[in-house]
Amino acid sequence: SPSLASMDNVYTILISIDDEGRYKWITEFNEFLLEGVDAIMRELHHQQDLGLLPKENDKIKVLLQIDRNAQWHIVAKAVFSIKEAGFPISPVYSP
């Protein structure tokens, strides 16, 4: 299952940004690096095409887990691109 939690038919996707600016897609079972924001978009759409995620972007919530040492422009780029694509996004900072 690609989602962490599927409550009220809303699927939560967890993406992290580390202190070196790398994006990582995290699932219950594994995690994998994504080469930039374009790769995040491709993966979201790919999983929608496969039927693993709903076709309606508003039923997918992206949690962006941000390392407190991550560079702001890298965080902003991800937030902007994911929002722009119509996916709800919630940034959360790792302690």
Secondary structure, DSSP 8 states (H G I E B T S, - for coil): ---S-EETTEEEEEEEE-TT--EEEE-SS-EEEE-HHHHHHHHHHHHHHTTSS-S-GGGEEEEEEE-TTS-HHHHHHHHHHHHHTT--EEEEE--
